[in-house]
Amino acid sequence: MPYVAESVVVQQNERLVGLVYPDFEDAFANGLEAKDIERIMEENRTTLNATLPAYSQIAKIKIYSEEFEKTPKKSIKRFLYMEAKG
């Protein structure tokens, strides 16, 4: 997906939410602004959902301004984001 550096999907209120850390460096280098990144992430969600069955579709995207915390082997610590707000 364009301009996505890291992502993780969590369940929130029985809906799937995509948490995304955008590739800000690449986006800003290509002249994009914050509002453009939000629009592109929504386009990414729509594109992804078109390939998924209804029960697997992402209800919304939440953008994170910092990289996700990782384990020593560089996996995202998913448990820290299970109760994502927003």
N, CA, C and O atoms as a GROMACS GRO file, in nm:
protein
  344
    1MET      N    1   0.084  -0.117   0.000
    1MET     CA    2   0.000   0.000   0.000
    1MET      C    3   0.090   0.125   0.000
    1MET      O    4   0.190   0.130   0.071
    2PRO      N    5   0.054   0.222  -0.077
    2PRO     CA    6   0.136   0.344  -0.086
    2PRO      C    7   0.149   0.417   0.047
    2PRO      O    8   0.050   0.439   0.119
    3TYR      N    9   0.271   0.455   0.078
    3TYR     CA   10   0.304   0.537   0.194
    3TYR      C   11   0.275   0.471   0.329
    3TYR      O   12   0.260   0.542   0.429
    4VAL      N   13   0.268   0.339   0.335
    4VAL     CA   14   0.250   0.268   0.462
    4VAL      C   15   0.385   0.211   0.502
    4VAL      O   16   0.442   0.128   0.431
    5ALA      N   17   0.436   0.255   0.617
    5ALA     CA   18   0.563   0.202   0.668
    5ALA      C   19   0.537   0.080   0.756
    5ALA      O   20   0.606  -0.021   0.744
    6GLU      N   21   0.437   0.090   0.845
    6GLU     CA   22   0.402  -0.020   0.935
    6GLU      C   23   0.252  -0.018   0.955
    6GLU      O   24   0.187   0.086   0.949
    7SER      N   25   0.196  -0.137   0.979
    7SER     CA   26   0.053  -0.144   1.008
    7SER      C   27   0.023  -0.266   1.093
    7SER      O   28   0.096  -0.365   1.092
    8VAL      N   29  -0.087  -0.256   1.165
    8VAL     CA   30  -0.136  -0.367   1.245
    8VAL      C   31  -0.288  -0.354   1.250
    8VAL      O   32  -0.341  -0.242   1.254
    9VAL      N   33  -0.358  -0.466   1.249
    9VAL     CA   34  -0.504  -0.465   1.255
    9VAL      C   35  -0.546  -0.518   1.391
    9VAL      O   36  -0.499  -0.623   1.436
   10VAL      N   37  -0.636  -0.444   1.457
   10VAL     CA   38  -0.687  -0.485   1.588
   10VAL      C   39  -0.839  -0.481   1.584
   10VAL      O   40  -0.900  -0.417   1.499
   11GLN      N   41  -0.900  -0.551   1.680
   11GLN     CA   42  -1.045  -0.548   1.691
   11GLN      C   43  -1.083  -0.445   1.796
   11GLN      O   44  -1.027  -0.443   1.906
   12GLN      N   45  -1.180  -0.360   1.763
   12GLN     CA   46  -1.228  -0.257   1.854
   12GLN      C   47  -1.380  -0.255   1.843
   12GLN      O   48  -1.434  -0.227   1.736
   13ASN      N   49  -1.448  -0.284   1.953
   13ASN     CA   50  -1.595  -0.286   1.953
   13ASN      C   51  -1.649  -0.374   1.840
   13ASN      O   52  -1.740  -0.334   1.768
   14GLU      N   53  -1.594  -0.492   1.826
   14GLU     CA   54  -1.635  -0.591   1.727
   14GLU      C   55  -1.617  -0.545   1.582
   14GLU      O   56  -1.681  -0.597   1.491
   15ARG      N   57  -1.530  -0.447   1.561
   15ARG     CA   58  -1.495  -0.401   1.426
   15ARG      C   59  -1.344  -0.405   1.412
   15ARG      O   60  -1.272  -0.393   1.511
   16LEU      N   61  -1.298  -0.422   1.291
   16LEU     CA   62  -1.154  -0.423   1.266
   16LEU      C   63  -1.106  -0.282   1.235
   16LEU      O   64  -1.164  -0.211   1.153
   17VAL      N   65  -0.998  -0.244   1.302
   17VAL     CA   66  -0.940  -0.112   1.285
   17VAL      C   67  -0.795  -0.130   1.241
   17VAL      O   68  -0.720  -0.205   1.302
   18GLY      N   69  -0.758  -0.061   1.136
   18GLY     CA   70  -0.620  -0.065   1.088
   18GLY      C   71  -0.541   0.048   1.150
   18GLY      O   72  -0.574   0.166   1.132
   19LEU      N   73  -0.437   0.014   1.223
   19LEU     CA   74  -0.347   0.114   1.281
   19LEU      C   75  -0.229   0.126   1.187
   19LEU      O   76  -0.165   0.027   1.153
   20VAL      N   77  -0.200   0.248   1.144
   20VAL     CA   78  -0.100   0.268   1.041
   20VAL      C   79   0.001   0.374   1.083
   20VAL      O   80  -0.035   0.481   1.130
   21TYR      N   81   0.128   0.340   1.066
   21TYR     CA   82   0.236   0.439   1.077
   21TYR      C   83   0.279   0.467   0.934
   21TYR      O   84   0.346   0.385   0.872
   22PRO      N   85   0.240   0.584   0.881
   22PRO     CA   86   0.274   0.616   0.742
   22PRO      C   87   0.424   0.638   0.722
   22PRO      O   88   0.497   0.666   0.817
   23ASP      N   89   0.465   0.625   0.599
   23ASP     CA   90   0.602   0.657   0.560
   23ASP      C   91   0.607   0.808   0.535
   23ASP      O   92   0.603   0.853   0.420
   24PHE      N   93   0.614   0.884   0.644
   24PHE     CA   94   0.610   1.030   0.635
   24PHE      C   95   0.724   1.084   0.549
   24PHE      O   96   0.705   1.177   0.471
   25GLU      N   97   0.841   1.026   0.564
   25GLU     CA   98   0.957   1.074   0.490
   25GLU      C   99   0.932   1.068   0.339
   25GLU      O  100   0.957   1.165   0.267
   26ASP      N  101   0.883   0.956   0.293
   26ASP     CA  102   0.854   0.940   0.150
   26ASP      C  103   0.739   1.030   0.107
   26ASP      O  104   0.745   1.092   0.001
   27ALA      N  105   0.636   1.038   0.189
   27ALA     CA  106   0.520   1.121   0.154
   27ALA      C  107   0.558   1.268   0.144
   27ALA      O  108   0.523   1.335   0.046
   28PHE      N  109   0.630   1.318   0.243
   28PHE     CA  110   0.669   1.459   0.240
   28PHE      C  111   0.769   1.487   0.128
   28PHE      O  112   0.767   1.595   0.069
   29ALA      N  113   0.854   1.390   0.098
   29ALA     CA  114   0.950   1.405  -0.012
   29ALA      C  115   0.878   1.416  -0.147
   29ALA      O  116   0.930   1.475  -0.241
   30ASN      N  117   0.758   1.359  -0.154
   30ASN     CA  118   0.678   1.366  -0.276
   30ASN      C  119   0.577   1.481  -0.273
   30ASN      O  120   0.484   1.485  -0.354
   31GLY      N  121   0.595   1.573  -0.179
   31GLY     CA  122   0.512   1.693  -0.174
   31GLY      C  123   0.376   1.677  -0.110
   31GLY      O  124   0.291   1.764  -0.125
   32LEU      N  125   0.355   1.569  -0.038
   32LEU     CA  126   0.226   1.549   0.028
   32LEU      C  127   0.222   1.620   0.162
   32LEU      O  128   0.325   1.643   0.225
   33GLU      N  129   0.101   1.655   0.205
   33GLU     CA  130   0.079   1.715   0.337
   33GLU      C  131   0.001   1.616   0.422
   33GLU      O  132  -0.041   1.511   0.373
   34ALA      N  133  -0.019   1.650   0.550
   34ALA     CA  134  -0.088   1.560   0.642
   34ALA      C  135  -0.227   1.522   0.591
   34ALA      O  136  -0.266   1.405   0.598
   35LYS      N  137  -0.301   1.619   0.539
   35LYS     CA  138  -0.437   1.589   0.491
   35LYS      C  139  -0.433   1.493   0.372
   35LYS      O  140  -0.523   1.411   0.354
   36ASP      N  141  -0.327   1.503   0.291
   36ASP     CA  142  -0.311   1.411   0.178
   36ASP      C  143  -0.287   1.269   0.226
   36ASP      O  144  -0.338   1.173   0.169
   37ILE      N  145  -0.209   1.257   0.333
   37ILE     CA  146  -0.179   1.124   0.389
   37ILE      C  147  -0.308   1.060   0.439
   37ILE      O  148  -0.330   0.941   0.416
   38GLU      N  149  -0.392   1.137   0.508
   38GLU     CA  150  -0.520   1.083   0.556
   38GLU      C  151  -0.605   1.034   0.439
   38GLU      O  152  -0.665   0.926   0.447
   39ARG      N  153  -0.610   1.111   0.333
   39ARG     CA  154  -0.689   1.073   0.214
   39ARG      C  155  -0.633   0.946   0.151
   39ARG      O  156  -0.708   0.856   0.114
   40ILE      N  157  -0.502   0.938   0.140
   40ILE     CA  158  -0.439   0.820   0.079
   40ILE      C  159  -0.462   0.696   0.165
   40ILE      O  160  -0.486   0.588   0.111
   41MET      N  161  -0.456   0.710   0.297
   41MET     CA  162  -0.481   0.595   0.384
   41MET      C  163  -0.625   0.547   0.370
   41MET      O  164  -0.651   0.426   0.374
   42GLU      N  165  -0.718   0.639   0.353
   42GLU     CA  166  -0.858   0.601   0.330
   42GLU      C  167  -0.872   0.531   0.195
   42GLU      O  168  -0.947   0.434   0.183
   43GLU      N  169  -0.802   0.579   0.094
   43GLU     CA  170  -0.802   0.511  -0.036
   43GLU      C  171  -0.742   0.371  -0.024
   43GLU      O  172  -0.791   0.276  -0.085
   44ASN      N  173  -0.635   0.359   0.055
   44ASN     CA  174  -0.574   0.227   0.079
   44ASN      C  175  -0.676   0.133   0.143
   44ASN      O  176  -0.685   0.016   0.104
   45ARG      N  177  -0.751   0.184   0.240
   45ARG     CA  178  -0.852   0.102   0.310
   45ARG      C  179  -0.958   0.055   0.211
   45ARG      O  180  -0.995  -0.062   0.211
   46THR      N  181  -1.006   0.145   0.128
   46THR     CA  182  -1.108   0.111   0.029
   46THR      C  183  -1.056   0.006  -0.069
   46THR      O  184  -1.127  -0.089  -0.102
   47THR      N  185  -0.935   0.025  -0.116
   47THR     CA  186  -0.874  -0.070  -0.210
   47THR      C  187  -0.858  -0.208  -0.146
   47THR      O  188  -0.890  -0.309  -0.208
   48LEU      N  189  -0.809  -0.210  -0.024
   48LEU     CA  190  -0.791  -0.337   0.048
   48LEU      C  191  -0.925  -0.405   0.071
   48LEU      O  192  -0.937  -0.526   0.049
   49ASN      N  193  -1.025  -0.330   0.117
   49ASN     CA  194  -1.156  -0.388   0.145
   49ASN      C  195  -1.220  -0.450   0.022
   49ASN      O  196  -1.297  -0.545   0.033
   50ALA      N  197  -1.190  -0.397  -0.095
   50ALA     CA  198  -1.246  -0.451  -0.219
   50ALA      C  199  -1.198  -0.593  -0.246
   50ALA      O  200  -1.260  -0.667  -0.322
   51THR      N  201  -1.087  -0.632  -0.183
   51THR     CA  202  -1.031  -0.766  -0.204
   51THR      C  203  -1.065  -0.862  -0.091
   51THR      O  204  -1.028  -0.980  -0.097
   52LEU      N  205  -1.134  -0.814   0.012
   52LEU     CA  206  -1.160  -0.895   0.131
   52LEU      C  207  -1.308  -0.928   0.146
   52LEU      O  208  -1.393  -0.851   0.103
   53PRO      N  209  -1.339  -1.043   0.208
   53PRO     CA  210  -1.479  -1.071   0.239
   53PRO      C  211  -1.528  -0.973   0.346
   53PRO      O  212  -1.448  -0.915   0.419
   54ALA      N  213  -1.659  -0.956   0.356
   54ALA     CA  214  -1.718  -0.856   0.447
   54ALA      C  215  -1.670  -0.872   0.591
   54ALA      O  216  -1.645  -0.772   0.659
   55TYR      N  217  -1.656  -0.995   0.639
   55TYR     CA  218  -1.617  -1.016   0.778
   55TYR      C  219  -1.472  -0.979   0.807
   55TYR      O  220  -1.433  -0.969   0.923
   56SER      N  221  -1.391  -0.959   0.704
   56SER     CA  222  -1.250  -0.924   0.721
   56SER      C  223  -1.219  -0.780   0.687
   56SER      O  224  -1.102  -0.739   0.693
   57GLN      N  225  -1.318  -0.702   0.651
   57GLN     CA  226  -1.292  -0.566   0.606
   57GLN      C  227  -1.258  -0.472   0.721
   57GLN      O  228  -1.306  -0.488   0.833
   58ILE      N  229  -1.174  -0.375   0.691
   58ILE     CA  230  -1.128  -0.275   0.788
   58ILE      C  231  -1.234  -0.166   0.796
   58ILE      O  232  -1.269  -0.104   0.695
   59ALA      N  233  -1.284  -0.141   0.917
   59ALA     CA  234  -1.389  -0.040   0.936
   59ALA      C  235  -1.333   0.102   0.929
   59ALA      O  236  -1.397   0.192   0.876
   60LYS      N  237  -1.213   0.120   0.984
   60LYS     CA  238  -1.151   0.252   0.978
   60LYS      C  239  -1.001   0.240   0.996
   60LYS      O  240  -0.948   0.137   1.036
   61ILE      N  241  -0.934   0.350   0.965
   61ILE     CA  242  -0.789   0.359   0.978
   61ILE      C  243  -0.757   0.463   1.084
   61ILE      O  244  -0.816   0.571   1.087
   62LYS      N  245  -0.664   0.429   1.171
   62LYS     CA  246  -0.613   0.526   1.268
   62LYS      C  247  -0.465   0.546   1.239
   62LYS      O  248  -0.389   0.449   1.233
   63ILE      N  249  -0.426   0.670   1.220
   63ILE     CA  250  -0.288   0.702   1.185
   63ILE      C  251  -0.207   0.730   1.312
   63ILE      O  252  -0.249   0.807   1.398
   64TYR      N  253  -0.091   0.666   1.321
   64TYR     CA  254   0.001   0.687   1.432
   64TYR      C  255   0.117   0.773   1.384
   64TYR      O  256   0.166   0.756   1.272
   65SER      N  257   0.160   0.865   1.469
   65SER     CA  258   0.268   0.955   1.431
   65SER      C  259   0.406   0.900   1.466
   65SER      O  260   0.508   0.955   1.424
   66GLU      N  261   0.409   0.790   1.542
   66GLU     CA  262   0.537   0.728   1.580
   66GLU      C  263   0.534   0.580   1.542
   66GLU      O  264   0.428   0.519   1.533
   67GLU      N  265   0.653   0.525   1.520
   67GLU     CA  266   0.662   0.382   1.489
   67GLU      C  267   0.604   0.301   1.604
   67GLU      O  268   0.604   0.345   1.719
   68PHE      N  269   0.554   0.181   1.571
   68PHE     CA  270   0.501   0.092   1.674
   68PHE      C  271   0.616   0.034   1.755
   68PHE      O  272   0.726   0.014   1.704
   69GLU      N  273   0.588   0.006   1.883
   69GLU     CA  274   0.690  -0.057   1.967
   69GLU      C  275   0.714  -0.199   1.917
   69GLU      O  276   0.621  -0.267   1.874
   70LYS      N  277   0.839  -0.241   1.924
   70LYS     CA  278   0.877  -0.371   1.870
   70LYS      C  279   0.945  -0.459   1.975
   70LYS      O  280   0.997  -0.412   2.076
   71THR      N  281   0.941  -0.589   1.947
   71THR     CA  282   1.013  -0.686   2.028
   71THR      C  283   1.159  -0.686   1.982
   71THR      O  284   1.191  -0.624   1.882
   72PRO      N  285   1.247  -0.755   2.055
   72PRO     CA  286   1.386  -0.763   2.011
   72PRO      C  287   1.404  -0.822   1.870
   72PRO      O  288   1.501  -0.791   1.802
   73LYS      N  289   1.310  -0.906   1.827
   73LYS     CA  290   1.320  -0.961   1.691
   73LYS      C  291   1.246  -0.876   1.588
   73LYS      O  292   1.222  -0.921   1.476
   74LYS      N  293   1.211  -0.753   1.626
   74LYS     CA  294   1.153  -0.652   1.536
   74LYS      C  295   1.008  -0.679   1.496
   74LYS      O  296   0.962  -0.627   1.394
   75SER      N  297   0.935  -0.758   1.575
   75SER     CA  298   0.792  -0.777   1.553
   75SER      C  299   0.717  -0.669   1.632
   75SER      O  300   0.762  -0.628   1.739
   76ILE      N  301   0.605  -0.624   1.580
   76ILE     CA  302   0.525  -0.524   1.651
   76ILE      C  303   0.464  -0.588   1.774
   76ILE      O  304   0.412  -0.700   1.768
   77LYS      N  305   0.470  -0.519   1.887
   77LYS     CA  306   0.410  -0.565   2.011
   77LYS      C  307   0.259  -0.540   2.004
   77LYS      O  308   0.208  -0.443   2.059
   78ARG      N  309   0.190  -0.631   1.936
   78ARG     CA  310   0.046  -0.615   1.909
   78ARG      C  311  -0.035  -0.594   2.036
   78ARG      O  312  -0.131  -0.517   2.036
   79PHE      N  313   0.001  -0.662   2.144
   79PHE     CA  314  -0.077  -0.654   2.267
   79PHE      C  315  -0.087  -0.512   2.320
   79PHE      O  316  -0.182  -0.479   2.391
   80LEU      N  317   0.009  -0.427   2.287
   80LEU     CA  318   0.006  -0.288   2.332
   80LEU      C  319  -0.100  -0.206   2.260
   80LEU      O  320  -0.138  -0.098   2.306
   81TYR      N  321  -0.149  -0.256   2.148
   81TYR     CA  322  -0.240  -0.179   2.064
   81TYR      C  323  -0.380  -0.240   2.056
   81TYR      O  324  -0.464  -0.193   1.980
   82MET      N  325  -0.404  -0.344   2.135
   82MET     CA  326  -0.534  -0.412   2.128
   82MET      C  327  -0.650  -0.322   2.170
   82MET      O  328  -0.762  -0.340   2.123
   83GLU      N  329  -0.625  -0.228   2.257
   83GLU     CA  330  -0.730  -0.137   2.304
   83GLU      C  331  -0.711   0.001   2.244
   83GLU      O  332  -0.725   0.102   2.313
   84ALA      N  333  -0.680   0.006   2.117
   84ALA     CA  334  -0.654   0.134   2.049
   84ALA      C  335  -0.776   0.224   2.058
   84ALA      O  336  -0.888   0.181   2.033
   85LYS      N  337  -0.753   0.346   2.094
   85LYS     CA  338  -0.861   0.444   2.106
   85LYS      C  339  -0.868   0.526   1.979
   85LYS      O  340  -0.769   0.544   1.908
   86GLY      N  341  -0.988   0.574   1.950
   86GLY     CA  342  -1.002   0.662   1.836
   86GLY      C  343  -1.085   0.606   1.735
   86GLY      O  344  -1.108   0.669   1.632
   0.00000   0.00000   0.00000
